[in-house]
Amino acid sequence: MKYNYLTQEGYDRIQAELEELKTNGRQKAAKAIAEGREKGDLSENAEYHAAKHAQGLLELKINTMEKEMANARIIDPSQLDNSSVVVLSKVKMKNLKVNKEITYQLVSQSEADLKLKKISVTSPIGLGLLGKAVGDIAEIQTPGGTIKFEILEIFF
């Protein structure tokens, strides 16, 4: 079984979004279908068919999120060891090619947000950093070629 490791914040956010989709999202979809149905002949009613399609996509998203939540495991950063990179680690590293420092936090795919410097553990960089320790050089294959990062610090 593949677990989805989340922070408490990420779990709460996904749970709130799921509840919103199950309540308000389903109500809006039902209303749109009812409005389409009122427009007459269903065989040639584009508005009705679009509403049914949107409902199908909504249910697919709800189903996917429910599976994600069923396999969710909440991680407490205070219980983790910072001697090597693990899920939730914040990693300060230096790109050896351009001699530039950057810090990323490794999170689950559903919590990844590059603007917040949160990258997925399943991304090429995330996978390349897992298990590394301070002082290690991580060689990461990217579409643009191999990038070498020196691990400077690991914290939570």
N, C-alpha and C positions, 0 to 999 in steps of 0.2 A: 504494500500500500504506500502510495506517495503522499507524504504529509505536506501541508502548506503552513510553514512557520511564519507567524505574524507577531507583531508587537500588539500590546493591548489597544493602542491607538488605532492601528490598522484594522484589527478585529472589530472594534466599535464602529469605525467608519463604514466598513463593508456591511455590517449587520444593519446599520441605519439605512443605508442605500437599499438593501434587500427589502426591508420593511416598507420603505417608500414605494418601491416598485410593486410589491404585493398588494398594497392598499390603493394609493392614489393612481399608480400606473395602470392597474387593472380596471379601476373605475373609469378612467379616461378612455381606455381601449373599448370597454363595453359601451360607453356613451357614443363614441365615434361609429361603432358598428350599428347601433340603434339608429343614429342619424342617417347613415348610408342606406339602411333597410327602408327607412321612410321615403326615400327618393324613388321608390317604384321597382320595376323589373330588375331582379338581382343578377340575371345573366349578362346584362350589359351595363351594370352599375360600377363604374371604375372607383367611385368613392367608397363603396361597400367593400370591394375587393382589396383596396389599399388599406382599409381599416383592419380587415381580417389578416392581411399580411403583417401589419404592424403588431397586431396581437400575437401572432406566431413568434415574431422576433422577441417581443417582450417576454413571453413564456420561456423561450430558449435562454434568454439572459438570466431569468429567475432560476431556472433549472441549473445552469452553470454555476451561478453564485451559491446556490444551496449545496451543490457538491463540494465547492471550494470550502464552505463553512463546515461541512461535515468532516472534512479532513484537516481542519485547522488545528494547530497547536500553538498556544500562546507562549512566547518566550519571555522570560524575565531576565533582562540584561545583567542584573546583579548576581545571577547564578552562573554566569558564563566566565570562562577563563580567557584572559586577553593575551596569552602567550602565543597564540596563533590566530589567524583569521578564520572566523566562523560567521554564521548568519547573525546579523545585527552589529557586527564589528564596524567601527569607523576606522578607516585605514588612511593614514597620511603617508603619501608616497611621492617619489620623485620620478618623473618621466626622464630617463637618462638621455634620450635623443635630443630633447629640447631644453633639458635642465630646468624643468618647471615642476613645482610642488602642487599637489592637488589632494583633497581629502574626499573620499566617498564612504557612504555607509552601505553595506550589503544587506539587502532586504529581500523578501519574497517577491515574486513576479508581480503580484497584485498590488504591492506597495511601492513599486519602482516609480521614481519621478526624477528625471535628470535635472530639472530645474532646482530641486531640493538636494541635489547631489546624492540621491538614493538610487543605487543600481541593483538590478536583479542578480541574485546568486547564480542564476542560470544563463546570464549573459557571458560573452567571451571574457570580459574583464573579471566579472564575478567568479567564474569558474577558475580563472588563472590565479586569483588571489587566495582562494580557499586553502587553508592549511599552511600558508606561508607565515613566517615569523619575522620579527624585526631584524633587518640586515639582509634578508633574503632578496634575491632578484627574481621577479616574476616575468617570464617571457610569455607574452600574450599574442596569440595569432588574431589579427583583425583583417577585414577585407583589404585594408591599405598596407598590410605587411605586419611583421613582428614588431611589437613595442616592448621595451624593457622598462620595468618599474622597480625601483629600490624601495622596500618597505621601511619607512622611517619610524612609524608609531602605530600602535593598535590600541584603541580605547573604545569605551561605550558611552 
